[in-house]
Amino acid sequence: MKPRVLLTNDDGVTSAGLWAAYEALIPIADVSVVAPSTQQSAVGRSISIFEPIRATKININGVQAYSVGGKPTDSVIIGIYALGIQPDLVVSGINIGENLSFESIMTSGTVGAALEAANHNFPSVAFSLQVEDQGDKFDDPSYFGHSFDDSKEMVKEICGNIFEKGFPENMDLINVNIPKTVTGGTEITRLAEKLFETGVEKRLDPRGKPYYWINGPLYEEAEEGTDVNAVANGRVSVTPITLDSTSFEGMEPLKNLLSK
């Protein structure tokens, strides 16, 4: 019996990245595709609790998949609890666009799906591919024209090692980011603080009323050992992530704050 994988993403069920991951996994795993019907980038771990969720069985390139009318986290929950999939591993991606640093993993739907799986005690890995042009993140993900060859190799290698050796201890999920061109090896990294320099651009509509775009350039530099630095220098970043956001070093200062 091959190990069973629940494959999801946040770019939508027709994304080229999702099906690249499928191609990498199908020789080594029994893969069930359960993914959002539409683009759901940057929704983080939000869950649809005020509206019903539909999961429609579809066929893409001869493969049965489930198109979920909801968020990436909804797809994981529906896959496990409604469709009865009990995966040995949940894989989220391959995302079109990097998911690096504190700020990105908190907003990423790709990482959000992996976090949701980990929250239900299923080991998970999130895969993301750096894009050369940030505008590529906003084009139709079904027609992404860049190569997934390096990404597919990493999906097969990392997931294959997990199937062979088991999921490593002291982490809940693994966040993998592949450079657009891999020129180095693989680096185990920590999260950088930021990926973008946040900015707001003000514009006026035809009636003279203001509206705003949240934008900002990528950080040019990051400390060695961080995920941002590794990918910027052509190395695959592999970061262990935990669900526990507790600041244990903050316990004593907090006691001092609350003491009388």
SULWO-V464183 format. One record per pair of residues at least 24 apart in sequence whose ideal C-beta (glycine too) atoms are under 6 Angstrom apart, sorted by the first residue. I is the first residue (numbers start at 1). J is the second residue. If there is no record, write none. Layout:
# SULWO-V464183
i->I j->J
i->I j->J
This chain:
# SULWO-V464183
i->2 j->29
i->2 j->30
i->3 j->29
i->3 j->88
i->3 j->163
i->4 j->30
i->4 j->87
i->4 j->88
i->5 j->29
i->5 j->31
i->5 j->87
i->5 j->89
i->5 j->91
i->6 j->32
i->6 j->79
i->6 j->85
i->6 j->87
i->6 j->90
i->7 j->31
i->7 j->33
i->7 j->91
i->8 j->34
i->8 j->35
i->8 j->72
i->8 j->75
i->8 j->76
i->8 j->92
i->8 j->113
i->9 j->35
i->9 j->92
i->9 j->93
i->10 j->40
i->10 j->41
i->10 j->72
i->10 j->109
i->10 j->110
i->11 j->96
i->11 j->141
i->12 j->36
i->12 j->38
i->12 j->39
i->13 j->65
i->13 j->67
i->14 j->142
i->15 j->141
i->16 j->144
i->17 j->94
i->17 j->96
i->20 j->94
i->20 j->148
i->20 j->152
i->21 j->93
i->21 j->94
i->21 j->155
i->24 j->152
i->24 j->155
i->24 j->156
i->28 j->160
i->32 j->85
i->33 j->65
i->34 j->66
i->34 j->75
i->34 j->79
i->35 j->75
i->36 j->68
i->36 j->72
i->36 j->75
i->37 j->67
i->37 j->69
i->40 j->71
i->40 j->72
i->40 j->109
i->41 j->109
i->42 j->107
i->43 j->71
i->43 j->109
i->44 j->107
i->44 j->112
i->45 j->73
i->45 j->112
i->45 j->115
i->46 j->71
i->47 j->73
i->48 j->74
i->72 j->109
i->72 j->112
i->72 j->113
i->73 j->112
i->73 j->116
i->76 j->113
i->76 j->116
i->76 j->117
i->87 j->122
i->89 j->123
i->90 j->117
i->90 j->122
i->90 j->124
i->91 j->125
i->92 j->126
i->93 j->126
i->93 j->127
i->93 j->128
i->94 j->127
i->94 j->129
i->94 j->151
i->95 j->128
i->96 j->141
i->96 j->144
i->97 j->131
i->97 j->137
i->98 j->128
i->98 j->130
i->98 j->177
i->99 j->128
i->100 j->177
i->100 j->195
i->100 j->227
i->100 j->228
i->101 j->191
i->101 j->192
i->101 j->194
i->101 j->195
i->101 j->228
i->102 j->191
i->102 j->193
i->103 j->194
i->104 j->195
i->114 j->173
i->118 j->172
i->118 j->173
i->118 j->243
i->123 j->167
i->124 j->173
i->125 j->174
i->126 j->175
i->127 j->155
i->127 j->176
i->128 j->177
i->129 j->178
i->130 j->179
i->130 j->180
i->130 j->231
i->132 j->180
i->150 j->178
i->150 j->182
i->151 j->178
i->154 j->178
i->154 j->236
i->171 j->240
i->171 j->242
i->172 j->242
i->172 j->243
i->173 j->241
i->175 j->239
i->175 j->241
i->176 j->238
i->177 j->227
i->177 j->231
i->177 j->237
i->178 j->236
i->179 j->231
i->179 j->234
i->183 j->234
i->184 j->234
i->184 j->235
i->186 j->236
i->186 j->238
i->187 j->230
i->187 j->235
i->188 j->238
i->189 j->226
i->189 j->227
i->189 j->230
i->189 j->237
i->189 j->239
i->190 j->225
i->190 j->226
i->191 j->227
i->192 j->222
i->192 j->226
i->192 j->227
i->192 j->228
i->194 j->219
